[in-house]
Amino acid sequence: MTTPTTVETKPDLKKVPDLTLHPLCEIIPPCTDKEFKELKEDIKKNGLQMPIKIFETKILDGRSRYKACVELEKEGHSVEFRKEHFTGNAGNANAAIEYVISMNVKRRHLSASQRALVAARLVTSTLGGDRSVKLPTEITQADVAKLAGVATKMVTDAKAVWDYREKKPELAKQVLDGEVAVNKAAEEVRKHKDPNNKPPVPKPKTTVEYITPHNGKSALGAYSLLEEHLLDALQDVNDKSSFTHAGEYAEATIKKLQEKLNQLNELQPEEEEKQQAAA
């Protein structure tokens, strides 16, 4: 996907105009009542600091700021309305998507489950998604998972929840509101679809204790076992925290492994010299 860019334009300073939301803006859950109250009070005191971003004549970013300006104007408070047009890469929708994710998902403290559901609504490929959001390009689950910083499996679960919203709308709302984890909501969907379908029994978790091996074969066996547990732990970090955290921990481990390999490579010539001397 292309990196989103903007073209500097002179802000449009005027009374608050009548604007509607772009479908890409609507996929982001609205801020809480408390957050909106604080935002409105800040705009009343300090003015509209960040312009409303417009894409295809509609609001791409700034739904809550726009609502606050409308309410303040109706209440008789002077509002210097500011808007800027987002063009991205010649108006490319992919750039607009990246901008929405960047300015909302990362700016606001959305959980991994909330980000996954937002991402699932962006999917427009043959894998499915929210067909009410009309885009000229195809976006896969892997694409949006990367943008939102979550695992693709979380987007798959979120898509199952979103697609089932006509029968269980409360599940999608609970995930968007941050009340239920997306994997739990997906389990609920699968249970409603097939009451006899029991979730897979998780592998029993065991305490790992490293026992010093006595020969090469046992050393390889110990390494393989610890590697399996490490991969399970990485999956747990992803499921319980986020793909971003899992990636950070994995990269740190890779760095430590590389440092250890470098140490072993430095020691290798010394070991060979000792063996030759003993021979």
N, C-alpha and C positions, 0 to 999 in steps of 0.2 A: 504494500500500500504506500501511497505517496505521503510525504511529510506535509502536514497542513501548514499553509502559509496564509497570510492576510495582506491585503493591500491597504496602505495607510490612506484614510479618507478624512476629510474634515467632518468632525462630529455634527450631527443634525440637531441643533438646539431649538426646540419648539415645545409647544404644549404636547401633552401625552397623546399620541395618535391611536386610532383603533387598529390593533394588530392581533393576529391569530398565531397559534403555535405551529411550528413545523413538526411533522410526525417524528423526526429525530429528537426533538426537544421533549416530546410527550413520553418517550420511553423512560426518561429519568424520573424516579419517584420524587414527588414534591417534598420540600423541606417541612419539618415539623412546625406546629403552631408556635412553639417557643422560638425556634430559629427565625420564623417569619416575623414575629413581633420584634425581635432584636434587629433584624435587617431593616424593617420599616422605620424603626426609631433612629437607626444610624443614618438612613437616607434623609430623614426629616431634619436631622441635626447637621449632617455633613454634605448633603447633596448626593446625587448619583455619581459615584466615583468611577464605576466600571460601566461603559456603554452597553446597551442592549445589542447583541449581535444578530444581524438579519441575514437570512439565507433564503433565496427564492421568495422574497417579499414577506417572509414569515420569521417569527422568533426562533432562532437556533439555540441561543443561550441567553439566559436572563429572565426566565419565566417569573421567578419570585420577585426579582427587582422590578419587572414591569408591573406586576400586580400591586406592589407597594406604591409605585408612582401613581397608578390609577386611583388607588384608595386615598392617597394623600391629596391629590388634586380635587377629588370629590369632597374631601373634608375641608377644602379651602386653603390648603397649604401650597405655597409656590414651589413648583418642581421644574428644574431646568432639565428637560428630557434630552438624553443623548443616545444616539444609535450609530452603529457602524455596520457596513455591509461586509459580510464574509464571502470571499470569493474562492479561497483555497487555491487549488490548481485549476484555474479556469472554471471555477464552479463545480469541481469534481465532488461527487457525493462521498467518495471514500475519504477525502480530506475533511469533509464536514463531519463524518462519523468519528474520525480520529479526534477532531476538535471537541465534539460533544463528550467523548470519553475522557479526554484530558481535562476539560474544564469542569466537569461534574463529578465523574466517578473518583478521580484522584483528588480534586479539591475538597469534596465532601467526604466525611469519614464513613463510607459505605462498607458494610461487611463483605466478605468473600461471597456469601450467598446472595446478597443484594446485587453485587456486581455480576454474578453469574446469570441472574434473571434478566438484568438489563441487557447483557450480552446475548442471551437467547432470543430476545425480542428483535435483535438486529439481524438475525440469520435469515437470509433470503434465498439460500441455495436450495437444491433439491432435497436437502435434509429437513426442510420445513422452516417454520418461523412465523412471525407476525406479518401476514400478507396485507394488512392494512397500511403498512409502511412501504410505500412504493419507491424503489430505488432502481437506477439504471444498471447497477452492477450486481454481481453475485458475491455473497459473503458467506464463508463457511463457518462452522462451529469453531474450528481451530483458529480462524482469523480473529473472531471476536473474543475468544478465550485469551489469546495473546494480548489483545488491546486492553482487556479488562483485568489482566493479571491473575487469572484463575485457571484451573485445570480444565481441559476439554470435557472430562467426565462430568464436572460440575455444570457445564453448559448443557450437556446432554440431559442431566437430571432437571435442570431449570426449564428446558424446552418441554419435557414431559409434564411439568407442573403448569406451564403457561398454556400448552395445548389442551389441558384438561380443565381450564378455568370456567368453561360454560357449565360443567357439572359440579365442580368444587371451587368456586371463585375465591372462597375465603383462604385457600391455601396459598395462592399467588399473592394475595394481599398481605398475608402474614409474613411471607418471605420478603416482600418489598418493604414492609414496615420493620423488618429486622427482628421479628418475634420468633421465627422458626427457621432452622437451618434447611438449606435447599435439599440436602440428601434425605432428611427426615420427611420433608414434604413429598419428595419423589417416591419414597417407600409407601406413603399414604395413598398416592395415586395408583401405584401398582397393586396395592391391596384392594382398592375399590374396583379396579378393572378385573381382577381375578382374586376373589376371596380365598381360593384354595392355594394361591401362589405364595408360598412362604419365602421370606428373604433368606439368602444363603447364610449358612452358619459360619461365622467368622472363625479363622484359625485361632486356636488357643494361644494366648500370649504366655511366653515362658521367660523366666529370668535367665539372662545370658551371663555365664561365668567362663572366662577364658582360662583354659587349662593348658599349660605349657606342653606342646607336643614332643614326642620322643623320637620321631623320625620324619623324613620328608613327606611321607604319605599322610601321616596324622596332621602335619602342619598345613597341607593343602586342604584337608577335611575341615580343620578349624577355621581356616580362612573362608571357605565356601559357606560355612554355617553363619559366620559373622556377617558376611556379605548379604546373605538372605535377610537377616534381622535388620541390617542397615537399610535395605530397600523397603522393608515393612515400615520401619520408623519414618522414612522419608514420605511414604504414602500417608501415614498418620498425620504428619505435619501438614501435608497438603489438605487432607480432609478436615482436620480440626482447626487449622489456621488459614492458610492461603497458599496459592501457587507461588506467589512472590516470596513468602518466607521459605518455602521448600526449596526454591531455586537458590536463595541466598545461602542456606545451610549446605546444599549440595556443592555449590561453588567453593565454599570454605573447605569442605572435605576434600574436594579435588585438589585444591591448592596444597593442603597438608600432605596428601598422597604424593604429589609431585615433588615436594620438598624431601620426603622420605626416600623416594626413588633416586633423587639427586645425591643424597647422602650415601645410599647403597652403591651407586655408580662410582663415587669417589673412593669407597673402601674396597671395591672389587680388585684393582691392581695390587693392593697390599695383600689381600688374601691369596691371590695367584702367586705372588712372590714367596709367601710363606710355604705354600704347597710345593713349589719347585725346590725350595731350600730343604724341605723335609724329605723330598724324593732323593 
